[in-house]
């Protein structure tokens, strides 16, 4: 089984993990009801997508 020849330094492992942080999902505003929604998704509050009602909501 292969074994590392040298110890991995602190800066090497931290640089490798620099892109592992969590990010908030992108949010846009619905033009119909002005609630936050995910881009390219149907608005959960009003059911509109691209100015047309796609999902009927109560």
C-alpha distance matrix in Angstrom:
0.0 3.8 6.5 10.1 12.4 15.4 16.6 17.8 21.6 24.0 25.8 22.9 21.8 25.5 26.3 23.6 25.1 28.6 29.1 27.9 31.3 33.6 36.7 40.0 40.8 43.5 47.0 50.2 53.7 55.5 58.7 60.6 60.0 58.2 55.4 51.7 49.7 46.6 47.2 47.7 48.2 51.3 52.8 52.3 55.6 58.1 56.3 57.1 54.9 56.4 59.8 60.1 59.8 56.9 56.4 59.4 59.2 61.6
3.8 0.0 3.8 6.8 9.1 12.1 13.7 14.7 18.5 21.2 22.8 19.7 19.0 22.8 23.3 20.8 22.8 26.1 26.8 26.0 29.5 32.0 35.1 38.5 39.5 42.0 45.6 48.8 52.3 54.3 57.4 59.5 58.9 57.0 54.2 50.5 48.6 45.4 45.9 46.6 47.3 50.6 52.0 51.8 55.0 57.4 55.7 56.3 54.0 55.3 58.8 59.2 59.1 56.4 56.0 59.1 58.9 61.4
6.5 3.8 0.0 3.8 6.3 8.9 10.2 11.8 15.5 18.2 20.2 17.5 16.8 20.6 21.5 19.5 21.3 24.7 25.8 25.1 28.3 31.1 34.2 37.7 39.1 41.6 45.2 48.5 52.0 54.2 57.3 59.5 58.7 56.6 53.9 50.2 48.5 45.5 46.1 47.0 47.7 51.0 52.2 51.9 55.0 57.5 56.0 56.7 54.5 55.8 59.2 59.8 59.7 57.1 56.7 59.7 59.3 61.7
10.1 6.8 3.8 0.0 3.8 5.6 7.0 8.4 12.0 15.0 16.7 14.0 13.9 17.7 18.4 16.7 18.9 22.0 23.5 23.1 26.3 29.3 32.4 36.0 37.5 39.9 43.5 46.7 50.3 52.6 55.7 58.0 57.3 55.0 52.4 48.6 47.1 44.1 44.6 45.8 46.7 50.0 51.1 51.0 53.9 56.5 55.2 55.6 53.4 54.5 57.9 58.8 58.8 56.4 56.1 59.1 58.6 61.1
12.4 9.1 6.3 3.8 0.0 3.8 7.1 9.3 12.3 15.8 17.3 15.0 15.6 19.3 19.8 18.7 21.2 23.9 25.7 25.7 28.8 32.1 35.0 38.7 40.3 42.5 46.2 49.4 53.0 55.4 58.4 60.8 60.1 57.7 55.2 51.4 50.0 47.0 47.4 48.6 49.7 53.1 54.2 54.2 57.1 59.6 58.3 58.6 56.4 57.3 60.7 61.7 61.9 59.6 59.3 62.4 61.9 64.4
15.4 12.1 8.9 5.6 3.8 0.0 3.8 6.4 8.8 12.4 14.1 12.2 13.1 16.5 17.3 16.7 19.1 21.6 23.9 24.0 26.8 30.2 33.1 36.8 38.7 40.9 44.5 47.7 51.3 53.9 56.9 59.4 58.6 56.0 53.5 49.7 48.6 45.7 46.2 47.7 48.8 52.2 53.0 53.0 55.7 58.4 57.3 57.6 55.4 56.3 59.6 60.8 61.0 58.9 58.6 61.6 61.0 63.3
16.6 13.7 10.2 7.0 7.1 3.8 0.0 3.8 6.1 9.3 11.6 10.2 10.5 13.7 15.1 14.8 16.6 19.3 21.8 21.6 24.1 27.5 30.5 34.2 36.3 38.6 42.1 45.5 48.9 51.6 54.6 57.1 56.1 53.5 50.9 47.2 46.2 43.5 44.2 45.9 46.8 50.1 50.7 50.6 53.2 56.0 55.1 55.5 53.5 54.5 57.7 58.9 59.0 56.9 56.6 59.4 58.6 60.8
17.8 14.7 11.8 8.4 9.3 6.4 3.8 0.0 3.8 6.7 8.5 6.6 6.8 10.2 11.4 11.0 13.0 15.5 18.0 18.0 20.6 24.1 27.0 30.7 32.8 35.0 38.5 41.8 45.3 48.0 51.0 53.5 52.5 49.9 47.4 43.7 42.7 40.0 40.6 42.3 43.3 46.7 47.3 47.3 49.9 52.6 51.7 52.0 50.0 50.9 54.1 55.4 55.6 53.6 53.3 56.2 55.4 57.7
21.6 18.5 15.5 12.0 12.3 8.8 6.1 3.8 0.0 3.8 5.6 5.4 6.5 8.7 10.1 11.0 12.7 14.5 17.6 18.0 20.0 23.6 26.4 30.0 32.4 34.5 38.0 41.2 44.6 47.5 50.4 53.0 52.0 49.1 46.8 43.1 42.4 39.9 40.5 42.5 43.6 46.9 47.2 47.3 49.7 52.5 51.8 52.0 50.1 50.9 54.0 55.5 55.7 54.0 53.7 56.5 55.6 57.8
24.0 21.2 18.2 15.0 15.8 12.4 9.3 6.7 3.8 0.0 3.8 5.5 5.4 6.1 8.5 10.0 10.8 12.3 15.7 15.8 17.3 20.9 23.7 27.2 29.9 32.0 35.3 38.6 41.9 44.9 47.8 50.3 49.2 46.3 43.9 40.2 39.8 37.5 38.3 40.5 41.5 44.7 44.8 44.8 47.0 49.9 49.4 49.7 47.9 48.8 51.8 53.4 53.5 51.9 51.5 54.2 53.1 55.2
25.8 22.8 20.2 16.7 17.3 14.1 11.6 8.5 5.6 3.8 0.0 3.8 5.6 5.1 5.9 8.5 9.8 10.4 13.9 14.9 16.3 20.1 22.4 26.0 28.6 30.3 33.7 36.8 40.1 43.2 46.0 48.7 47.7 44.7 42.6 38.9 38.5 36.1 36.5 38.8 40.1 43.4 43.6 43.9 46.1 48.7 48.3 48.3 46.3 46.9 50.0 51.7 52.1 50.6 50.5 53.3 52.3 54.5
22.9 19.7 17.5 14.0 15.0 12.2 10.2 6.6 5.4 5.5 3.8 0.0 3.8 5.5 5.2 6.2 8.8 10.1 12.9 14.0 16.2 20.0 22.3 26.1 28.2 30.0 33.6 36.6 40.1 43.0 45.8 48.5 47.7 44.9 42.7 38.9 38.1 35.5 35.8 37.8 39.1 42.5 43.0 43.3 45.8 48.3 47.6 47.6 45.5 46.0 49.2 50.8 51.3 49.5 49.5 52.5 51.7 54.1
21.8 19.0 16.8 13.9 15.6 13.1 10.5 6.8 6.5 5.4 5.6 3.8 0.0 3.8 5.5 5.1 6.3 8.8 11.5 11.5 13.9 17.5 20.3 23.9 26.1 28.3 31.8 35.1 38.5 41.3 44.3 46.8 45.8 43.1 40.7 37.0 36.1 33.5 34.1 36.1 37.1 40.5 40.9 40.9 43.4 46.1 45.4 45.6 43.7 44.6 47.7 49.1 49.3 47.5 47.2 50.1 49.2 51.5
25.5 22.8 20.6 17.7 19.3 16.5 13.7 10.2 8.7 6.1 5.1 5.5 3.8 0.0 3.8 5.4 5.1 6.2 9.6 10.0 11.5 15.2 17.8 21.4 23.9 26.0 29.3 32.6 35.9 38.9 41.8 44.4 43.3 40.4 38.1 34.4 33.9 31.5 32.2 34.5 35.5 38.7 38.9 39.0 41.3 44.0 43.5 43.7 41.9 42.7 45.7 47.3 47.5 45.9 45.7 48.5 47.4 49.6
26.3 23.3 21.5 18.4 19.8 17.3 15.1 11.4 10.1 8.5 5.9 5.2 5.5 3.8 0.0 3.8 5.4 5.1 8.3 10.0 11.8 15.6 17.6 21.3 23.4 25.1 28.6 31.6 35.1 38.0 40.7 43.5 42.8 39.8 37.8 34.0 33.3 30.7 31.0 33.1 34.5 38.0 38.3 38.8 41.1 43.6 43.0 42.8 40.8 41.3 44.4 46.1 46.6 45.1 45.1 48.1 47.2 49.6
23.6 20.8 19.5 16.7 18.7 16.7 14.8 11.0 11.0 10.0 8.5 6.2 5.1 5.4 3.8 0.0 3.8 5.6 7.2 8.4 11.2 14.7 17.0 20.7 22.5 24.4 28.0 31.1 34.7 37.4 40.2 42.9 42.2 39.5 37.3 33.5 32.4 29.6 29.8 31.7 33.0 36.4 37.1 37.5 40.0 42.5 41.6 41.6 39.4 40.1 43.3 44.8 45.2 43.4 43.4 46.4 45.7 48.2
25.1 22.8 21.3 18.9 21.2 19.1 16.6 13.0 12.7 10.8 9.8 8.8 6.3 5.1 5.4 3.8 0.0 3.8 5.5 5.3 7.8 11.4 14.0 17.8 19.8 22.0 25.5 28.8 32.3 35.0 38.0 40.5 39.6 36.9 34.5 30.7 29.8 27.2 27.9 29.9 30.9 34.2 34.6 34.7 37.2 39.8 39.1 39.3 37.4 38.3 41.4 42.9 43.0 41.3 41.0 43.9 43.0 45.4
28.6 26.1 24.7 22.0 23.9 21.6 19.3 15.5 14.5 12.3 10.4 10.1 8.8 6.2 5.1 5.6 3.8 0.0 3.8 5.7 6.9 10.6 12.4 16.1 18.4 20.1 23.6 26.7 30.1 33.1 35.9 38.5 37.7 34.8 32.7 28.9 28.3 25.7 26.2 28.5 29.7 33.1 33.3 33.7 36.0 38.5 38.0 37.9 36.0 36.6 39.7 41.4 41.8 40.3 40.3 43.1 42.2 44.6
29.1 26.8 25.8 23.5 25.7 23.9 21.8 18.0 17.6 15.7 13.9 12.9 11.5 9.6 8.3 7.2 5.5 3.8 0.0 3.8 5.7 8.6 10.1 13.8 15.5 17.2 20.8 23.9 27.5 30.2 33.0 35.7 35.0 32.3 30.1 26.3 25.3 22.5 22.9 25.0 26.3 29.7 30.1 30.7 33.1 35.5 34.8 34.6 32.6 33.3 36.4 38.0 38.4 36.8 36.9 39.8 39.1 41.6
27.9 26.0 25.1 23.1 25.7 24.0 21.6 18.0 18.0 15.8 14.9 14.0 11.5 10.0 10.0 8.4 5.3 5.7 3.8 0.0 3.8 6.6 9.3 12.9 14.7 17.2 20.7 24.0 27.5 30.1 33.2 35.5 34.6 32.1 29.5 25.7 24.7 22.0 22.9 25.0 25.7 29.0 29.3 29.4 32.0 34.6 33.9 34.1 32.3 33.5 36.5 37.8 37.8 36.1 35.8 38.6 37.7 40.1
31.3 29.5 28.3 26.3 28.8 26.8 24.1 20.6 20.0 17.3 16.3 16.2 13.9 11.5 11.8 11.2 7.8 6.9 5.7 3.8 0.0 3.8 6.6 10.1 12.7 15.2 18.4 21.8 25.1 27.9 31.0 33.3 32.1 29.5 26.9 23.2 22.6 20.3 21.5 24.1 24.6 27.7 27.6 27.6 29.8 32.6 32.2 32.6 31.0 32.2 35.0 36.5 36.4 35.0 34.5 37.2 36.0 38.2
33.6 32.0 31.1 29.3 32.1 30.2 27.5 24.1 23.6 20.9 20.1 20.0 17.5 15.2 15.6 14.7 11.4 10.6 8.6 6.6 3.8 0.0 3.8 6.9 9.4 12.3 15.3 18.9 22.0 24.7 28.0 30.0 28.7 26.2 23.5 19.8 19.1 17.0 18.6 21.2 21.4 24.3 24.0 23.9 26.1 29.0 28.7 29.2 27.8 29.2 31.9 33.3 33.1 31.6 31.0 33.5 32.3 34.4
36.7 35.1 34.2 32.4 35.0 33.1 30.5 27.0 26.4 23.7 22.4 22.3 20.3 17.8 17.6 17.0 14.0 12.4 10.1 9.3 6.6 3.8 0.0 3.8 6.3 8.8 11.8 15.4 18.6 21.3 24.5 26.8 25.6 22.9 20.5 16.7 16.1 14.1 15.4 18.4 18.8 21.7 21.3 21.6 23.6 26.3 26.1 26.3 24.9 26.1 28.7 30.3 30.3 29.1 28.8 31.3 30.1 32.3
40.0 38.5 37.7 36.0 38.7 36.8 34.2 30.7 30.0 27.2 26.0 26.1 23.9 21.4 21.3 20.7 17.8 16.1 13.8 12.9 10.1 6.9 3.8 0.0 3.8 6.4 8.7 12.3 15.3 18.0 21.3 23.4 22.0 19.4 16.8 13.1 12.8 11.2 13.1 16.3 16.4 19.0 18.1 18.4 20.1 22.9 23.0 23.2 22.2 23.5 25.8 27.5 27.3 26.4 25.9 28.3 26.8 29.0
40.8 39.5 39.1 37.5 40.3 38.7 36.3 32.8 32.4 29.9 28.6 28.2 26.1 23.9 23.4 22.5 19.8 18.4 15.5 14.7 12.7 9.4 6.3 3.8 0.0 3.8 6.3 10.0 13.2 15.5 18.8 20.9 19.9 17.6 15.0 11.2 10.0 7.8 9.6 12.6 12.7 15.5 15.0 15.6 17.7 20.2 19.9 20.0 18.7 20.1 22.6 24.1 24.0 22.9 22.6 25.2 24.1 26.5
43.5 42.0 41.6 39.9 42.5 40.9 38.6 35.0 34.5 32.0 30.3 30.0 28.3 26.0 25.1 24.4 22.0 20.1 17.2 17.2 15.2 12.3 8.8 6.4 3.8 0.0 3.8 6.9 10.4 13.0 16.0 18.5 18.0 15.4 13.5 9.7 8.6 6.5 7.2 10.7 11.6 14.4 13.9 15.3 17.1 19.1 18.8 18.3 16.7 17.5 20.1 22.0 22.4 21.7 21.9 24.5 23.7 26.3
47.0 45.6 45.2 43.5 46.2 44.5 42.1 38.5 38.0 35.3 33.7 33.6 31.8 29.3 28.6 28.0 25.5 23.6 20.8 20.7 18.4 15.3 11.8 8.7 6.3 3.8 0.0 3.8 6.9 9.6 12.7 15.0 14.3 11.6 9.7 6.0 5.6 5.0 6.4 10.1 10.4 12.4 11.2 12.7 14.0 15.9 16.1 15.6 14.5 15.5 17.5 19.5 19.8 19.5 19.7 22.0 20.9 23.3
50.2 48.8 48.5 46.7 49.4 47.7 45.5 41.8 41.2 38.6 36.8 36.6 35.1 32.6 31.6 31.1 28.8 26.7 23.9 24.0 21.8 18.9 15.4 12.3 10.0 6.9 3.8 0.0 3.8 6.6 9.2 12.0 11.8 9.1 8.4 5.6 5.5 6.0 5.9 9.3 10.0 11.5 10.1 12.5 13.2 14.3 14.7 13.4 12.3 12.7 14.4 16.9 17.6 17.9 18.5 20.8 19.9 22.4
53.7 52.3 52.0 50.3 53.0 51.3 48.9 45.3 44.6 41.9 40.1 40.1 38.5 35.9 35.1 34.7 32.3 30.1 27.5 27.5 25.1 22.0 18.6 15.3 13.2 10.4 6.9 3.8 0.0 3.8 6.2 8.8 8.3 5.4 5.6 4.6 6.0 8.3 8.5 11.2 11.2 11.5 9.2 11.6 11.3 12.0 13.2 11.8 11.7 12.0 12.7 15.4 16.0 17.0 17.5 19.2 18.1 20.3
55.5 54.3 54.2 52.6 55.4 53.9 51.6 48.0 47.5 44.9 43.2 43.0 41.3 38.9 38.0 37.4 35.0 33.1 30.2 30.1 27.9 24.7 21.3 18.0 15.5 13.0 9.6 6.6 3.8 0.0 3.8 5.5 5.8 4.6 5.4 6.2 6.3 9.0 9.1 10.6 10.0 9.1 6.7 9.6 9.0 8.8 9.9 8.3 8.6 9.4 9.5 11.9 12.3 13.6 14.3 15.8 15.0 17.3
58.7 57.4 57.3 55.7 58.4 56.9 54.6 51.0 50.4 47.8 46.0 45.8 44.3 41.8 40.7 40.2 38.0 35.9 33.0 33.2 31.0 28.0 24.5 21.3 18.8 16.0 12.7 9.2 6.2 3.8 0.0 3.8 6.0 5.5 8.2 9.7 10.1 12.5 11.8 12.8 12.7 11.6 9.6 12.7 11.6 10.3 11.6 9.0 9.4 8.8 7.9 11.0 12.2 14.4 15.6 16.8 16.4 18.6
60.6 59.5 59.5 58.0 60.8 59.4 57.1 53.5 53.0 50.3 48.7 48.5 46.8 44.4 43.5 42.9 40.5 38.5 35.7 35.5 33.3 30.0 26.8 23.4 20.9 18.5 15.0 12.0 8.8 5.5 3.8 0.0 3.8 5.9 8.3 10.8 11.2 14.0 14.0 14.5 13.6 11.4 9.0 11.5 9.6 7.5 9.4 7.3 9.2 9.6 7.5 9.7 10.0 12.7 13.5 14.0 13.4 15.3
60.0 58.9 58.7 57.3 60.1 58.6 56.1 52.5 52.0 49.2 47.7 47.7 45.8 43.3 42.8 42.2 39.6 37.7 35.0 34.6 32.1 28.7 25.6 22.0 19.9 18.0 14.3 11.8 8.3 5.8 6.0 3.8 0.0 3.8 5.6 9.0 10.3 13.7 14.6 15.8 14.3 12.0 8.8 10.2 7.5 6.7 9.7 9.0 11.4 12.6 11.0 12.6 12.0 14.3 14.2 14.2 12.6 13.9
58.2 57.0 56.6 55.0 57.7 56.0 53.5 49.9 49.1 46.3 44.7 44.9 43.1 40.4 39.8 39.5 36.9 34.8 32.3 32.1 29.5 26.2 22.9 19.4 17.6 15.4 11.6 9.1 5.4 4.6 5.5 5.9 3.8 0.0 3.8 6.7 8.9 12.3 13.2 15.2 14.2 13.0 9.7 11.5 9.4 9.6 12.2 11.3 12.7 13.4 12.6 14.9 14.9 16.8 16.8 17.4 15.8 17.2
55.4 54.2 53.9 52.4 55.2 53.5 50.9 47.4 46.8 43.9 42.6 42.7 40.7 38.1 37.8 37.3 34.5 32.7 30.1 29.5 26.9 23.5 20.5 16.8 15.0 13.5 9.7 8.4 5.6 5.4 8.2 8.3 5.6 3.8 0.0 3.8 6.4 10.1 12.0 14.2 12.7 11.6 8.0 8.9 7.2 8.9 11.3 11.3 12.8 14.4 14.2 15.9 15.2 16.4 15.8 16.6 14.6 16.0
51.7 50.5 50.2 48.6 51.4 49.7 47.2 43.7 43.1 40.2 38.9 38.9 37.0 34.4 34.0 33.5 30.7 28.9 26.3 25.7 23.2 19.8 16.7 13.1 11.2 9.7 6.0 5.6 4.6 6.2 9.7 10.8 9.0 6.7 3.8 0.0 3.8 7.1 9.3 12.2 11.0 11.0 8.2 9.2 9.0 11.1 12.6 12.6 13.0 14.6 15.4 17.2 16.7 17.2 16.8 18.2 16.5 18.4
49.7 48.6 48.5 47.1 50.0 48.6 46.2 42.7 42.4 39.8 38.5 38.1 36.1 33.9 33.3 32.4 29.8 28.3 25.3 24.7 22.6 19.1 16.1 12.8 10.0 8.6 5.6 5.5 6.0 6.3 10.1 11.2 10.3 8.9 6.4 3.8 0.0 3.8 6.4 8.8 7.3 7.8 5.8 7.3 8.6 10.5 10.7 10.7 10.5 12.5 14.0 15.3 14.9 14.7 14.4 16.5 15.3 17.8
46.6 45.4 45.5 44.1 47.0 45.7 43.5 40.0 39.9 37.5 36.1 35.5 33.5 31.5 30.7 29.6 27.2 25.7 22.5 22.0 20.3 17.0 14.1 11.2 7.8 6.5 5.0 6.0 8.3 9.0 12.5 14.0 13.7 12.3 10.1 7.1 3.8 0.0 3.8 6.5 5.6 7.9 7.7 9.3 11.7 13.2 12.5 12.3 11.0 12.7 15.1 16.3 16.2 15.3 15.4 18.1 17.5 20.4
47.2 45.9 46.1 44.6 47.4 46.2 44.2 40.6 40.5 38.3 36.5 35.8 34.1 32.2 31.0 29.8 27.9 26.2 22.9 22.9 21.5 18.6 15.4 13.1 9.6 7.2 6.4 5.9 8.5 9.1 11.8 14.0 14.6 13.2 12.0 9.3 6.4 3.8 0.0 3.8 5.5 8.4 9.1 11.8 14.0 14.6 13.5 12.2 9.9 10.7 13.6 15.2 16.0 15.2 16.2 19.2 19.2 22.4
47.7 46.6 47.0 45.8 48.6 47.7 45.9 42.3 42.5 40.5 38.8 37.8 36.1 34.5 33.1 31.7 29.9 28.5 25.0 25.0 24.1 21.2 18.4 16.3 12.6 10.7 10.1 9.3 11.2 10.6 12.8 14.5 15.8 15.2 14.2 12.2 8.8 6.5 3.8 0.0 3.8 7.0 9.2 12.1 14.6 14.6 12.6 11.0 8.0 8.8 12.2 13.2 14.1 12.8 14.3 17.7 18.4 21.9
48.2 47.3 47.7 46.7 49.7 48.8 46.8 43.3 43.6 41.5 40.1 39.1 37.1 35.5 34.5 33.0 30.9 29.7 26.3 25.7 24.6 21.4 18.8 16.4 12.7 11.6 10.4 10.0 11.2 10.0 12.7 13.6 14.3 14.2 12.7 11.0 7.3 5.6 5.5 3.8 0.0 3.8 6.3 8.6 11.6 11.8 9.6 9.1 7.0 9.4 12.1 12.4 12.3 10.6 11.3 14.6 15.1 18.5
51.3 50.6 51.0 50.0 53.1 52.2 50.1 46.7 46.9 44.7 43.4 42.5 40.5 38.7 38.0 36.4 34.2 33.1 29.7 29.0 27.7 24.3 21.7 19.0 15.5 14.4 12.4 11.5 11.5 9.1 11.6 11.4 12.0 13.0 11.6 11.0 7.8 7.9 8.4 7.0 3.8 0.0 3.8 6.2 8.9 8.5 5.8 5.8 5.0 8.5 10.2 9.8 8.9 7.4 7.8 10.9 11.5 15.0
52.8 52.0 52.2 51.1 54.2 53.0 50.7 47.3 47.2 44.8 43.6 43.0 40.9 38.9 38.3 37.1 34.6 33.3 30.1 29.3 27.6 24.0 21.3 18.1 15.0 13.9 11.2 10.1 9.2 6.7 9.6 9.0 8.8 9.7 8.0 8.2 5.8 7.7 9.1 9.2 6.3 3.8 0.0 3.8 5.5 5.8 5.0 5.6 6.6 9.8 10.5 10.7 9.5 9.3 8.8 10.8 10.2 13.3
52.3 51.8 51.9 51.0 54.2 53.0 50.6 47.3 47.3 44.8 43.9 43.3 40.9 39.0 38.8 37.5 34.7 33.7 30.7 29.4 27.6 23.9 21.6 18.4 15.6 15.3 12.7 12.5 11.6 9.6 12.7 11.5 10.2 11.5 8.9 9.2 7.3 9.3 11.8 12.1 8.6 6.2 3.8 0.0 3.8 5.9 5.6 8.2 9.9 13.4 13.8 13.5 11.3 10.6 8.7 10.1 8.5 11.2
55.6 55.0 55.0 53.9 57.1 55.7 53.2 49.9 49.7 47.0 46.1 45.8 43.4 41.3 41.1 40.0 37.2 36.0 33.1 32.0 29.8 26.1 23.6 20.1 17.7 17.1 14.0 13.2 11.3 9.0 11.6 9.6 7.5 9.4 7.2 9.0 8.6 11.7 14.0 14.6 11.6 8.9 5.5 3.8 0.0 3.8 6.1 8.5 11.2 14.2 13.7 13.6 11.4 11.9 10.0 10.1 7.7 9.4
58.1 57.4 57.5 56.5 59.6 58.4 56.0 52.6 52.5 49.9 48.7 48.3 46.1 44.0 43.6 42.5 39.8 38.5 35.5 34.6 32.6 29.0 26.3 22.9 20.2 19.1 15.9 14.3 12.0 8.8 10.3 7.5 6.7 9.6 8.9 11.1 10.5 13.2 14.6 14.6 11.8 8.5 5.8 5.9 3.8 0.0 3.8 5.7 9.2 12.0 10.8 10.4 8.0 9.3 8.0 7.9 6.3 8.6
56.3 55.7 56.0 55.2 58.3 57.3 55.1 51.7 51.8 49.4 48.3 47.6 45.4 43.5 43.0 41.6 39.1 38.0 34.8 33.9 32.2 28.7 26.1 23.0 19.9 18.8 16.1 14.7 13.2 9.9 11.6 9.4 9.7 12.2 11.3 12.6 10.7 12.5 13.5 12.6 9.6 5.8 5.0 5.6 6.1 3.8 0.0 3.8 6.8 10.3 9.8 8.5 5.7 5.8 4.6 6.0 6.2 9.7
57.1 56.3 56.7 55.6 58.6 57.6 55.5 52.0 52.0 49.7 48.3 47.6 45.6 43.7 42.8 41.6 39.3 37.9 34.6 34.1 32.6 29.2 26.3 23.2 20.0 18.3 15.6 13.4 11.8 8.3 9.0 7.3 9.0 11.3 11.3 12.6 10.7 12.3 12.2 11.0 9.1 5.8 5.6 8.2 8.5 5.7 3.8 0.0 3.8 6.7 6.1 5.3 4.3 5.6 6.8 8.6 9.6 12.8
54.9 54.0 54.5 53.4 56.4 55.4 53.5 50.0 50.1 47.9 46.3 45.5 43.7 41.9 40.8 39.4 37.4 36.0 32.6 32.3 31.0 27.8 24.9 22.2 18.7 16.7 14.5 12.3 11.7 8.6 9.4 9.2 11.4 12.7 12.8 13.0 10.5 11.0 9.9 8.0 7.0 5.0 6.6 9.9 11.2 9.2 6.8 3.8 0.0 3.8 5.5 5.5 6.4 6.3 8.7 11.5 12.8 16.3
56.4 55.3 55.8 54.5 57.3 56.3 54.5 50.9 50.9 48.8 46.9 46.0 44.6 42.7 41.3 40.1 38.3 36.6 33.3 33.5 32.2 29.2 26.1 23.5 20.1 17.5 15.5 12.7 12.0 9.4 8.8 9.6 12.6 13.4 14.4 14.6 12.5 12.7 10.7 8.8 9.4 8.5 9.8 13.4 14.2 12.0 10.3 6.7 3.8 0.0 3.8 5.6 8.4 9.1 12.1 14.6 16.2 19.5
59.8 58.8 59.2 57.9 60.7 59.6 57.7 54.1 54.0 51.8 50.0 49.2 47.7 45.7 44.4 43.3 41.4 39.7 36.4 36.5 35.0 31.9 28.7 25.8 22.6 20.1 17.5 14.4 12.7 9.5 7.9 7.5 11.0 12.6 14.2 15.4 14.0 15.1 13.6 12.2 12.1 10.2 10.5 13.8 13.7 10.8 9.8 6.1 5.5 3.8 0.0 3.8 6.8 9.1 11.9 13.6 15.0 17.9
60.1 59.2 59.8 58.8 61.7 60.8 58.9 55.4 55.5 53.4 51.7 50.8 49.1 47.3 46.1 44.8 42.9 41.4 38.0 37.8 36.5 33.3 30.3 27.5 24.1 22.0 19.5 16.9 15.4 11.9 11.0 9.7 12.6 14.9 15.9 17.2 15.3 16.3 15.2 13.2 12.4 9.8 10.7 13.5 13.6 10.4 8.5 5.3 5.5 5.6 3.8 0.0 3.8 6.0 9.2 10.8 13.0 16.0
59.8 59.1 59.7 58.8 61.9 61.0 59.0 55.6 55.7 53.5 52.1 51.3 49.3 47.5 46.6 45.2 43.0 41.8 38.4 37.8 36.4 33.1 30.3 27.3 24.0 22.4 19.8 17.6 16.0 12.3 12.2 10.0 12.0 14.9 15.2 16.7 14.9 16.2 16.0 14.1 12.3 8.9 9.5 11.3 11.4 8.0 5.7 4.3 6.4 8.4 6.8 3.8 0.0 3.8 5.9 7.0 9.3 12.5
56.9 56.4 57.1 56.4 59.6 58.9 56.9 53.6 54.0 51.9 50.6 49.5 47.5 45.9 45.1 43.4 41.3 40.3 36.8 36.1 35.0 31.6 29.1 26.4 22.9 21.7 19.5 17.9 17.0 13.6 14.4 12.7 14.3 16.8 16.4 17.2 14.7 15.3 15.2 12.8 10.6 7.4 9.3 10.6 11.9 9.3 5.8 5.6 6.3 9.1 9.1 6.0 3.8 0.0 3.8 6.6 9.5 13.1
56.4 56.0 56.7 56.1 59.3 58.6 56.6 53.3 53.7 51.5 50.5 49.5 47.2 45.7 45.1 43.4 41.0 40.3 36.9 35.8 34.5 31.0 28.8 25.9 22.6 21.9 19.7 18.5 17.5 14.3 15.6 13.5 14.2 16.8 15.8 16.8 14.4 15.4 16.2 14.3 11.3 7.8 8.8 8.7 10.0 8.0 4.6 6.8 8.7 12.1 11.9 9.2 5.9 3.8 0.0 3.8 6.3 10.0
59.4 59.1 59.7 59.1 62.4 61.6 59.4 56.2 56.5 54.2 53.3 52.5 50.1 48.5 48.1 46.4 43.9 43.1 39.8 38.6 37.2 33.5 31.3 28.3 25.2 24.5 22.0 20.8 19.2 15.8 16.8 14.0 14.2 17.4 16.6 18.2 16.5 18.1 19.2 17.7 14.6 10.9 10.8 10.1 10.1 7.9 6.0 8.6 11.5 14.6 13.6 10.8 7.0 6.6 3.8 0.0 3.8 6.9
59.2 58.9 59.3 58.6 61.9 61.0 58.6 55.4 55.6 53.1 52.3 51.7 49.2 47.4 47.2 45.7 43.0 42.2 39.1 37.7 36.0 32.3 30.1 26.8 24.1 23.7 20.9 19.9 18.1 15.0 16.4 13.4 12.6 15.8 14.6 16.5 15.3 17.5 19.2 18.4 15.1 11.5 10.2 8.5 7.7 6.3 6.2 9.6 12.8 16.2 15.0 13.0 9.3 9.5 6.3 3.8 0.0 3.8
61.6 61.4 61.7 61.1 64.4 63.3 60.8 57.7 57.8 55.2 54.5 54.1 51.5 49.6 49.6 48.2 45.4 44.6 41.6 40.1 38.2 34.4 32.3 29.0 26.5 26.3 23.3 22.4 20.3 17.3 18.6 15.3 13.9 17.2 16.0 18.4 17.8 20.4 22.4 21.9 18.5 15.0 13.3 11.2 9.4 8.6 9.7 12.8 16.3 19.5 17.9 16.0 12.5 13.1 10.0 6.9 3.8 0.0
